[in-house]
Amino acid sequence: MALTASTMLPLGNKAPEFQLPDVVSGETISLDTFAGKQGLVVIFLCRHCPFVKHVQGELAKLGRDYQDADLGIVAISANDATTHPDDAPEKLKEMAKELGLTFPLCYDESQETAKAYTAACTPDFFVFDRDRQLVYRGQFDDSRPGNDKPVTGKDLRSAIDSVLAQSPVSEEQKPSIGCNIKWKPGKEPAYYGA
């Protein structure tokens, strides 16, 4: 595990297009799936990472809390399942069911979607407004495994609430910290390890 921080993609970037299979339903999920929503949250995660395990219960709660809001949420796992079999689609499906996720969990086998979003770690969070412009990227909250701070999702929730209220999102944003995305050999993006 290499401790890795978010790349902090510049705010204002447009959400990259993607078409990925939901590991639970098998349906193809894309930006169009969330057309018309006031906001969109894109979460990069995986099953095995201790940083994801630390927040996964609160992530599931976040999905339930915003289930009826004008908000799209999608989780994406891009880890190489050859080297990390716990992150294979069938294991991700088990995770989604165990947690009762209310949003799609997709598998990015090619890793191209993760690269398009400059996702670097698990978990990594991106929030886009109605125009699909990036307004937040960074941490869930200040909690990390072993630091005894409560898992609340306050940073992400604050950004979501601002988007839903059509208010500006604070530009004071802290990078997420987690395990690096497990890139396929020779497929590491230019920003990996930068």
N, C-alpha and C positions, 0 to 999 in steps of 0.2 A: 504494500500500500504506500503510495507516494502522496503525502499531504499536499493538496492542490487547492488553489483559490480560483474563483471566477475570473474570467478574462475581462469582465466589465466592458462589454461591447458598448460603443457610444450610444447614448440616448438619442432617440429620434429615428434609429434604423427601422426599416420596414421588416415585418415578420417574414422570414423566408418561407416559401411554399414547401409543403411536404405531403406525401401520401404514404401512410404506414398502416400496417395491420394492427387492430386492437387484439391483444392476446386472449381476451375473454370471448368477445362476440365474433371475431374473425372479420368484422367489417373494416373497410378502408376508411381511415380518418385523415382529414386534410384541413387546411385553413377554412375551406368552404363549409365544413361540418359546423363551424361556429359563426357563419355569416349572420350579420345583423346583431350579434351580441355586443353589448357595451364595452366589454373587455375580454381579454384572453390571457390565461396563465399557462405557460409552458414550463413543465418541470422535468428536468433530467434526473433520473434516479436509477437504482438497481436493487437487487434483492440482498446481496451479500454484505454491502458496505455498512460498517458500524455507525457511520454518520447518518445514513438513511434510516437504519434501524432505530436510532435515537429519536428521530422525529416522525416516524411512520404513523404512529397512532394519532398524533396531532394533524398530520397531513390528511388522514382519512376523515378526521373531524372537520377540517377546513372544507373538504368536499361536501360533507353533509350540511355544514352551516351555510354554504353559498349555493346549494342545490337549486333553490328557487329564485336565485338572483339572475340578473341579465348578464351572466358571465359564463364564458367557456373555460374549461380546465382540461388539459391533456397532460399525461405523464408519458415520458419516453425513456426507454432503456436502450443504450447503444453499446453496452459492453460486449466484448468478444466472448461468446458462449463456449467457444472451443477451450479457452483457458480458464473461463469462469462459468462452469455449467450451472451454478445456482442462478445465473442471470439469463438462462435460456427461456424461450417463450413459455414452455409448459410450466416452468418454475415461477415465472412472473405471473402466470394465470393463477397459480395457487396463492401467491402473495396477494393479488387483487381480491380474490375471494375471501381469504382469511381476514383481510383488513376491512372488507366491505366497501371497497372504493366505489364512489358514485360517478367517477369520471373514467374515460378510456385510458388504458395503459397499453402503449404501443411498443413494438420492437423495431429498432432501426438496425437491421442486419448489415446494411451497407455502410453504416456510420456516417453517411453523407448529410443527414439531417442534423446530427450533432455538430458536425463541422460547419454547416451553414449558420447555425446559431452560436458558433464558437463556444459550445458547451465544453467545460474543462473538468468538472468535478461532479460527484454525486453526494448530496443533492445540489442542483444548480437551478435557479429560478429566473424566469423572464415574464414580465407583465407588459402587455400591449393594450393600447387604448382602442376606441371604436374604429379608428383609421388604421389600426394595426401598426402603429408606431410604438417603438420601445420607450416605456416610461419608467421601468424599474428592472434592475438586474442585480442580484445579490443574495443576501442571506435570508433565511426563514426567520431567525431571531438570533440573540446572542448566546443561546445554549449550545454547548458542545458536549460530547461524551466526557464525563468526569469533571466538568467545571461547576456542577451543582446549581446552575441557573435553570429556571423553569422553562420548559418547552411550551411556548405560547403562539409562535408564528407571528408575533406582533409586527415585525418589519414588513413581511409579505401582506398581512392583513391590512396594514395601514395603506400600502400602495393600492391594493384591491379596492378598499373603501373609497379612496380618492378617485379612482377611475370610475367607479359606479356613481359617485356624486358629481362626476364631470368637473372635478377640481384638480389643480396641478398636484403632481406627486413630488414630494420633497426630493431634491437632487442629492441630499446627503444620504448616500447608500453605501453599505459595507459589503464587501465580497463574501460570497458563501465560501465555506471551507469544507473539504471532504476528500474522499479517495479520488484519485484521477480516473477518468474514463479509461477503460481497458481497451486500448486501440489494437487493432489487428497488426501483426508485425509488418512493418513497411508502410502502414497506412496512417501513421501518426501525423496530425496536422502541423503546420508550421508553427502555430502558437504553443504546441505541447512542449512543456519544459522551459518555456521562455521566461 
